[in-house]
Amino acid sequence: YIENLFLIIFLFELAVRLRHRRLSFFISSDWVFNWLDFLIVLGGMLDMWALPSMSLISSLMGRDLNASKDFGDLMKMLRMLRLIRLLRLVRLVRSVPPLF
């Protein structure tokens, strides 16, 4: 449940930033981190919500949906990319002026 909560928070943050900046979100000076955030949130939504929903629907229909091993490896890589979000924190901390 905690992962879902964090994904909802990141999705809300992304939606607010997209609403505020519109198309410049993807081409501004921070475009690398913006695209990274977008792909990580999209991958998280796919991994945590879309794939389990498709699996449930296919099992209710009586079909066996076996996810391929390659796709599972890709989702593991996307989970690891979430750690790169920590780089944004480092960038934020460096931009804070000293308090002394």
Order of alpha helices (4+ residues) and beta strands (2+ residues): alpha-alpha-alpha-alpha-alpha
